């Protein structure tokens, strides 16, 4: 689309208009969780600046799969091959539990599944997670699948965009986006602040969301899976090419493994572009930001959330689930916004006609948004 060209407005819909609708969500985490202090103790981190990063992160606990302890009582250094094995094991295991929880909430079973799109950025597998999970669960071999690998924390919404389109092209069929991140399989250990920032932030977890394109009636359609869920109205994206290297996962030659890098200014860069992408999302709809009743923002970190709040003029109540997920799980990468969506559903505060905005951000640097309506 040419710069400055606005998306088409959301128009009044006929009874036959098909929209993808969210009909289920589920999450899962590894069994063990750790406070920030416990992580500092396990790794023997004593540098005051590094400790400050951990303890001032607005994170209380994270679910992690930490390295085994050696004879000296310190964590064993894991070579890249072992980290890839860890990713395979725990991304599949958590992914299966999130998928099963999602289908249960949707009132569906594995036999209803017609498309599975798996998202991950914390390891590289061929065949991908979709094939491994389908084999493990015995999913019908004719179920179509896709894997989105390496897009980062924004990728959950990229996948939802694609699967929503698939759902509209296959009315009544059930598609699922599954984000499964084993962030502790992407850790590097050294004494740099680069490593401290990353290791203080990310947690392990998986989240799945189910979509069906139906007649847009509220609630479940007869004979189809899913309870009452919002229709997905549109998406809007914004990439910041000048900040393409500000968030990345690349090979660290000194440590001989992959590692994350986050530029210190990235929260402010992302925040400065939040208005641009949200205004584009709402353009032509007749909606103002104040008309949005529910904001589900990626739990990217305390500074990222603060920057979004300031630039969009949101309240702390608006981002209560975003900050709550950060507090209880850390940044679980591509699935973070679905953890927030699950909490919103559990509150039972949405009413018919409410609008919501989903927002993720990640490498590129990129912001992704979606407008939904209950």
C-alpha positions as CSV (number, residue, x, y, z in Angstrom):
1,X,0.0,0.0,0.0
2,X,1.3,3.4,-0.9
3,X,2.5,5.7,1.9
4,X,-0.4,7.9,3.1
5,X,-3.1,5.7,1.6
6,X,-5.6,4.9,4.3
7,X,-7.2,1.5,4.6
8,X,-10.8,1.1,3.5
9,X,-13.3,2.0,6.2
10,X,-15.3,-0.6,8.1
11,X,-18.7,-0.5,6.4
12,X,-22.1,-1.6,7.5
13,X,-22.2,-5.4,6.9
14,X,-24.9,-7.5,5.3
15,X,-26.2,-10.6,6.9
16,X,-24.0,-12.7,4.6
17,X,-20.7,-10.9,5.4
18,X,-18.1,-13.3,6.8
19,X,-15.7,-12.2,9.5
20,X,-13.3,-14.3,11.4
21,X,-14.2,-14.6,15.1
22,X,-12.1,-15.5,18.1
23,X,-13.8,-18.5,19.7
24,X,-11.2,-19.8,22.1
25,X,-7.9,-19.1,23.9
26,X,-5.6,-21.2,26.0
27,X,-2.2,-20.8,27.7
28,X,0.4,-23.0,29.3
29,X,3.7,-22.6,31.1
30,X,6.5,-24.9,32.4
31,X,5.9,-26.2,35.9
32,X,8.7,-24.3,37.7
33,X,8.7,-20.5,38.3
34,X,11.3,-18.3,39.9
35,X,11.4,-14.9,41.4
36,X,13.9,-12.4,40.1
37,X,15.9,-12.8,43.3
38,X,16.0,-16.6,42.9
39,X,17.3,-16.2,39.3
40,X,20.0,-13.9,40.6
41,X,20.9,-16.4,43.2
42,X,21.0,-19.4,40.8
43,X,23.4,-17.6,38.4
44,X,25.4,-15.9,41.1
45,X,24.9,-12.4,39.7
46,X,26.4,-9.9,42.0
47,X,27.1,-6.8,39.7
48,X,25.0,-4.0,41.2
49,X,23.9,-2.6,37.8
50,X,22.8,-6.1,36.6
51,X,20.9,-6.8,39.8
52,X,19.2,-3.4,39.5
53,X,17.9,-4.4,36.0
54,X,16.4,-7.6,37.4
55,X,14.9,-6.1,40.6
56,X,13.4,-3.0,38.9
57,X,11.8,-4.8,36.0
58,X,8.2,-4.9,37.4
59,X,8.5,-8.7,37.1
60,X,7.8,-10.8,40.2
61,X,8.0,-14.3,38.8
62,X,8.8,-16.1,35.5
63,X,8.3,-19.7,34.4
64,X,11.7,-21.0,33.2
65,X,13.6,-24.1,32.3
66,X,17.0,-23.4,33.9
67,X,20.2,-25.3,33.2
68,X,21.0,-28.3,35.4
69,X,23.4,-27.6,38.3
70,X,27.0,-28.8,38.1
71,X,29.1,-30.4,40.9
72,X,30.2,-26.9,41.9
73,X,26.6,-25.8,42.6
74,X,26.5,-23.5,39.6
75,X,24.4,-23.8,36.4
76,X,26.1,-25.9,33.7
77,X,26.9,-24.0,30.5
78,X,24.6,-25.3,27.7
79,X,26.0,-25.5,24.2
80,X,23.8,-24.4,21.3
81,X,22.9,-28.0,20.5
82,X,21.5,-28.5,24.0
83,X,19.6,-25.3,23.8
84,X,18.0,-26.4,20.5
85,X,17.0,-29.7,22.2
86,X,15.5,-27.7,25.1
87,X,13.5,-25.6,22.7
88,X,12.2,-28.6,20.8
89,X,11.1,-30.4,24.0
90,X,9.5,-27.5,25.9
91,X,8.0,-25.7,22.9
92,X,6.2,-28.9,21.9
93,X,5.2,-29.8,25.4
94,X,3.8,-26.3,26.4
95,X,2.4,-25.9,22.9
96,X,0.3,-29.1,23.2
97,X,-1.1,-28.0,26.6
98,X,-2.0,-24.5,25.3
99,X,-3.6,-26.0,22.2
100,X,-5.7,-28.4,24.2
101,X,-6.8,-25.7,26.6
102,X,-7.8,-23.5,23.7
103,X,-9.8,-26.2,22.0
104,X,-11.6,-27.0,25.3
105,X,-12.6,-23.4,25.7
106,X,-13.8,-23.3,22.1
107,X,-15.9,-26.3,22.7
108,X,-14.0,-28.1,20.0
109,X,-11.8,-31.2,19.7
110,X,-8.7,-32.1,17.8
111,X,-10.9,-33.6,15.1
112,X,-12.4,-30.2,14.4
113,X,-9.1,-28.6,13.7
114,X,-8.5,-27.8,10.0
115,X,-5.5,-25.4,10.1
116,X,-2.7,-25.1,12.6
117,X,-0.2,-22.1,12.4
118,X,2.7,-22.3,14.8
119,X,4.8,-19.3,15.8
120,X,8.1,-19.3,17.6
121,X,11.3,-17.3,17.7
122,X,13.4,-19.1,20.3
123,X,14.7,-22.0,18.3
124,X,14.9,-23.3,14.7
125,X,13.4,-26.6,13.8
126,X,12.9,-28.4,10.5
127,X,10.3,-29.9,10.4
128,X,8.7,-27.2,12.4
129,X,6.5,-27.2,15.5
130,X,3.3,-27.8,13.6
131,X,4.5,-31.1,12.2
132,X,5.9,-32.2,15.5
133,X,2.7,-31.4,17.4
134,X,0.5,-32.9,14.8
135,X,2.4,-36.2,15.0
136,X,2.4,-36.1,18.8
137,X,-1.3,-35.6,19.1
138,X,-2.4,-37.7,16.1
139,X,-4.0,-34.7,14.3
140,X,-5.6,-35.6,11.0
141,X,-2.8,-35.7,8.4
142,X,-4.9,-33.6,6.0
143,X,-5.1,-30.6,8.5
144,X,-3.2,-27.8,6.7
145,X,-0.4,-26.2,8.7
146,X,2.1,-23.3,8.6
147,X,5.1,-22.2,10.7
148,X,6.1,-18.6,11.3
149,X,9.7,-18.6,12.6
150,X,11.9,-15.7,13.7
151,X,9.5,-12.8,13.5
152,X,9.8,-12.1,17.2
153,X,7.3,-10.8,19.8
154,X,5.0,-9.2,17.2
155,X,4.5,-12.5,15.3
156,X,1.3,-13.6,17.1
157,X,-0.7,-10.9,15.4
158,X,1.0,-11.5,12.1
159,X,-0.2,-15.1,12.3
160,X,-3.7,-14.1,13.5
161,X,-4.0,-11.9,10.4
162,X,-3.1,-14.8,8.1
163,X,-5.3,-17.4,9.8
164,X,-8.2,-14.9,9.9
165,X,-7.9,-14.7,6.1
166,X,-7.7,-18.5,5.9
167,X,-10.9,-18.8,8.0
168,X,-12.8,-16.4,5.8
169,X,-11.8,-18.5,2.8
170,X,-12.9,-21.7,4.6
171,X,-16.2,-20.7,6.3
172,X,-17.1,-22.8,9.3
173,X,-13.7,-24.4,9.6
174,X,-11.6,-24.1,12.7
175,X,-8.1,-22.6,12.5
176,X,-5.7,-22.1,15.4
177,X,-2.7,-19.9,16.0
178,X,-0.3,-21.4,18.5
179,X,2.6,-19.3,19.8
180,X,5.1,-21.4,21.8
181,X,8.3,-19.8,23.1
182,X,11.0,-21.5,25.2
183,X,12.9,-18.3,25.9
184,X,15.2,-20.0,28.4
185,X,16.5,-22.0,25.4
186,X,17.8,-18.7,23.9
187,X,19.7,-17.4,26.9
188,X,23.4,-16.6,26.9
189,X,25.4,-16.1,30.1
190,X,28.1,-13.5,30.4
191,X,28.7,-10.3,32.5
192,X,27.5,-7.7,29.9
193,X,24.5,-5.4,30.4
194,X,23.2,-6.7,27.0
195,X,22.8,-10.1,28.5
196,X,21.5,-8.8,31.8
197,X,18.7,-6.9,30.1
198,X,17.6,-9.9,28.1
199,X,17.9,-12.4,30.9
200,X,15.9,-10.3,33.3
201,X,12.9,-10.0,31.0
202,X,11.9,-13.1,29.1
203,X,9.9,-16.1,30.3
204,X,8.7,-19.4,28.9
205,X,5.1,-20.0,27.8
206,X,2.7,-20.9,25.0
207,X,-0.7,-19.5,24.0
208,X,-3.2,-20.5,21.4
209,X,-6.2,-18.7,19.9
210,X,-8.9,-20.3,17.8
211,X,-10.8,-18.6,15.0
212,X,-13.8,-19.4,12.8
213,X,-15.5,-17.4,10.1
214,X,-19.3,-17.7,10.6
215,X,-22.4,-15.5,10.1
216,X,-21.2,-13.0,12.7
217,X,-24.0,-13.8,15.1
218,X,-23.0,-13.3,18.7
219,X,-22.2,-16.5,20.5
220,X,-21.7,-19.9,19.0
221,X,-23.4,-20.8,15.8
222,X,-25.4,-24.0,15.9
223,X,-23.3,-27.1,15.2
224,X,-20.0,-25.1,15.2
225,X,-17.3,-24.8,17.9
226,X,-16.9,-21.7,20.0
227,X,-18.6,-19.6,22.6
228,X,-19.2,-15.9,22.3
229,X,-16.1,-14.1,21.1
230,X,-15.2,-10.9,19.2
231,X,-15.2,-10.5,15.4
232,X,-11.9,-9.5,13.9
233,X,-12.6,-6.3,11.9
234,X,-9.2,-5.3,10.5
235,X,-5.4,-5.1,11.0
236,X,-2.8,-2.4,10.7
237,X,1.0,-2.6,10.7
238,X,3.9,-0.2,11.0
239,X,7.5,-1.1,10.4
240,X,10.4,1.2,11.4
241,X,13.1,0.4,9.0
242,X,15.6,2.8,10.5
243,X,15.4,0.7,13.7
244,X,15.8,-2.7,12.0
245,X,18.8,-3.7,14.1
246,X,17.3,-2.4,17.4
247,X,15.8,-5.8,18.3
248,X,17.5,-8.9,17.0
249,X,18.3,-12.5,17.6
250,X,21.6,-13.4,16.0
251,X,24.8,-15.3,16.4
252,X,27.2,-14.2,19.1
253,X,30.7,-15.3,18.0
254,X,32.2,-14.7,21.4
255,X,29.7,-17.0,23.1
256,X,29.3,-19.4,20.2
257,X,25.5,-19.3,20.3
258,X,22.5,-17.3,19.3
259,X,21.6,-14.4,21.6
260,X,19.1,-11.6,21.8
261,X,19.9,-7.9,21.6
262,X,17.6,-5.1,22.7
263,X,18.7,-1.5,22.1
264,X,18.2,0.7,25.2
265,X,16.2,3.2,23.2
266,X,13.7,0.7,21.7
267,X,10.9,1.4,24.2
268,X,10.8,5.1,23.2
269,X,11.1,4.3,19.4
270,X,8.2,1.9,19.7
271,X,6.2,4.3,21.8
272,X,6.8,7.2,19.3
273,X,5.1,5.1,16.5
274,X,2.2,3.8,18.6
275,X,-0.1,6.7,17.6
276,X,0.7,6.3,13.9
277,X,-0.4,2.7,13.7
278,X,-3.4,3.0,16.0
279,X,-4.7,6.1,14.0
280,X,-4.3,4.0,10.8
281,X,-6.2,1.1,12.4
282,X,-9.1,3.4,13.3
283,X,-9.1,5.5,10.2
284,X,-12.4,5.5,8.4
285,X,-14.2,3.6,11.1
286,X,-15.6,6.7,12.9
287,X,-14.0,5.4,16.1
288,X,-11.8,7.4,18.4
289,X,-9.3,6.0,20.9
290,X,-11.7,6.8,23.7
291,X,-14.3,4.4,22.0
292,X,-12.0,1.5,22.6
293,X,-13.1,-0.4,25.7
294,X,-10.4,-3.0,25.9
295,X,-6.6,-2.6,25.2
296,X,-4.5,-5.8,25.0
297,X,-0.9,-4.8,24.6
298,X,2.2,-7.0,24.4
299,X,4.0,-7.3,27.7
300,X,7.3,-6.1,26.2
301,X,8.7,-4.7,29.4
302,X,8.0,-1.9,31.9
303,X,9.5,0.9,29.8
304,X,7.7,-0.3,26.6
305,X,4.4,-0.4,28.4
306,X,5.0,3.0,29.9
307,X,5.8,4.5,26.5
308,X,2.6,3.0,25.0
309,X,0.5,4.4,27.8
310,X,2.0,7.9,27.5
311,X,1.8,8.1,23.7
312,X,-1.7,6.7,23.4
313,X,-3.1,8.5,26.5
314,X,-4.1,5.2,28.1
315,X,-4.8,4.7,31.8
316,X,-3.2,2.1,34.0
317,X,-6.6,0.4,34.1
318,X,-6.5,0.1,30.3
319,X,-3.2,-2.0,30.5
320,X,-4.0,-3.8,33.7
321,X,-3.7,-7.2,32.0
322,X,-0.6,-6.3,30.2
323,X,1.2,-5.3,33.4
324,X,-0.3,-8.3,35.2
325,X,1.1,-10.7,32.7
326,X,4.5,-9.0,32.8
327,X,4.4,-9.2,36.6
328,X,3.5,-12.9,36.7
329,X,5.2,-14.3,33.6
330,X,7.7,-11.8,32.3
331,X,7.8,-11.2,28.5
332,X,6.6,-14.5,26.9
333,X,7.3,-13.2,23.4
334,X,4.8,-13.8,20.7
335,X,2.0,-15.2,22.9
336,X,2.1,-12.4,25.6
337,X,-1.0,-10.6,24.2
338,X,-3.0,-13.8,24.3
339,X,-2.2,-14.2,28.0
340,X,-3.8,-10.8,28.5
341,X,-6.8,-11.7,26.3
342,X,-7.4,-14.8,28.5
343,X,-7.4,-12.6,31.6
344,X,-9.9,-10.2,30.0
345,X,-12.2,-13.1,29.2
346,X,-11.9,-14.4,32.7
347,X,-13.0,-11.0,34.1
348,X,-16.3,-11.4,32.2
349,X,-16.6,-7.6,31.7
350,X,-17.0,-7.5,27.9
351,X,-20.4,-6.7,26.5
352,X,-21.9,-6.9,23.0
353,X,-20.8,-4.0,20.9
354,X,-17.5,-3.4,22.8
355,X,-14.4,-2.6,20.7
356,X,-10.9,-3.8,21.5
357,X,-7.5,-3.2,20.2
358,X,-4.8,-5.9,20.2
359,X,-1.2,-4.6,19.9
360,X,2.2,-6.3,19.6
361,X,5.6,-5.0,18.8
362,X,8.9,-6.7,18.0
363,X,11.9,-6.9,15.7
364,X,11.9,-5.0,12.4
365,X,11.2,-2.8,14.4
366,X,7.5,-3.5,14.0
367,X,4.1,-2.7,15.6
368,X,1.1,-4.8,14.7
369,X,-2.5,-4.1,15.7
370,X,-6.0,-5.6,15.3
371,X,-9.4,-4.1,15.9
372,X,-12.1,-6.5,17.3
373,X,-15.7,-6.1,18.3
374,X,-17.8,-8.3,20.6
